[in-house]
Amino acid sequence: MEPAKTLKILGERIRRARKKTGWSQEELAFRTEIDRSYMGGIERGQYNLSLSKLCTIARVLKKDLGNLLRGLPDD
C-alpha cells in the first residue's frame, strides 16, 4: 500500500528540518529516543506516528509543531 500523501509531506518536512541542523538520521533518532530505522520510516512517510512522538521530534528540532502540520492535505 502506498503511504498517504500527508505522511510523505510530513516526513519530508522532518527530514529538511533535520538536515538544517546538520544531524544525521542516526543523531536525530538518538536525541528523540526513537529507533533509527523507525526514524527513516517516519521520514519516508511510512508511519503514522503518535502525537507524543511528533511533539518530541518537533521539540528536539526546535520546530513549532503547528508549522510542521500547517497546510497538510487531508488525504
CORQUIDA-V224717 format. One record per residue. N is the residue number from 1. SS is DSSP state (H for helix, E for strand, - for the rest). PSI is psi as a letter, one per 20 degrees, with the letter a starting at -180 (none if undefined). Layout:
BEGIN
n | ss | psi
N | SS | PSI
N | SS | PSI
END
This chain:
BEGIN
n | ss | psi
1 | - | p
2 | - | p
3 | - | q
4 | - | q
5 | H | h
6 | H | g
7 | H | h
8 | H | g
9 | H | g
10 | H | g
11 | H | h
12 | H | h
13 | H | g
14 | H | g
15 | H | g
16 | H | g
17 | H | h
18 | H | g
19 | H | h
20 | H | h
21 | H | i
22 | - | j
23 | - | q
24 | - | r
25 | H | h
26 | H | g
27 | H | g
28 | H | g
29 | H | g
30 | H | g
31 | H | h
32 | H | i
33 | - | l
34 | - | p
35 | - | p
36 | H | g
37 | H | h
38 | H | h
39 | H | g
40 | H | g
41 | H | h
42 | H | g
43 | H | h
44 | - | i
45 | - | k
46 | - | i
47 | - | p
48 | - | n
49 | - | q
50 | - | q
51 | H | h
52 | H | g
53 | H | g
54 | H | g
55 | H | g
56 | H | g
57 | H | g
58 | H | g
59 | H | g
60 | H | h
61 | H | i
62 | - | l
63 | - | q
64 | - | p
65 | H | g
66 | H | h
67 | H | h
68 | H | h
69 | H | i
70 | - | p
71 | - | j
72 | - | q
73 | - | q
74 | - | i
75 | - | none
END
